[in-house]
Amino acid sequence: QGRPPSPAKAFSWVLAATEQSRGAWLMEIDPEPMRLADLTTGHAVCDPSGPRETPDTLTVVVGPEGGWADGEIPVGATRWNLGDTILRVETAAVVAAARLLAGS
């Protein structure tokens, strides 16, 4: 909640997660905040109300701390449930990236 992290802070999270998991690829993070409504099609929105099947996309939207507000996710958006627990933003991004890479 509040303001987005600085690009340097966001990159440090990505780097730490990649090093910890011994990953081979760095996740790309757009340094500029954007509205969900401004995205084109072809992305998945992480949301507990969605199905658990991994979507066929390379773009994932991880929501704000505390969850999405009513009406914030556009109608018709692909929703994706990452599991039974609510994850921290940085953890959700890493879980989503790992599941996309694994194809599950």
Residue pairs with C-beta under 8 A, 6 or more apart in sequence:
1 64
1 65
1 66
4 10
4 33
5 13
7 29
7 31
10 29
10 31
11 29
13 90
14 26
14 27
14 29
15 26
17 23
17 27
17 90
17 94
18 25
18 26
18 27
21 94
21 98
25 101
27 93
27 94
27 97
29 93
36 45
36 61
36 72
36 73
36 74
36 77
37 74
39 59
39 61
42 57
42 59
43 57
43 59
43 60
43 61
43 77
43 78
44 50
44 55
44 57
44 59
44 60
44 61
44 78
44 79
44 80
44 96
45 60
45 61
45 63
45 68
45 73
45 77
45 78
45 79
45 80
46 60
46 61
46 62
46 63
46 79
46 80
46 81
46 82
46 92
46 96
47 63
47 68
47 73
47 79
47 80
47 81
48 67
48 81
48 86
49 79
49 81
50 78
50 79
50 80
50 81
51 79
51 80
51 81
52 80
52 81
52 82
52 83
54 80
54 99
54 100
54 103
54 104
55 78
55 80
57 78
57 100
58 100
60 80
60 93
60 96
60 97
60 100
62 89
62 92
62 93
62 96
63 72
63 89
63 92
64 89
65 88
65 89
67 86
73 79
80 96
82 92
82 95
82 96
82 99
83 95
87 95
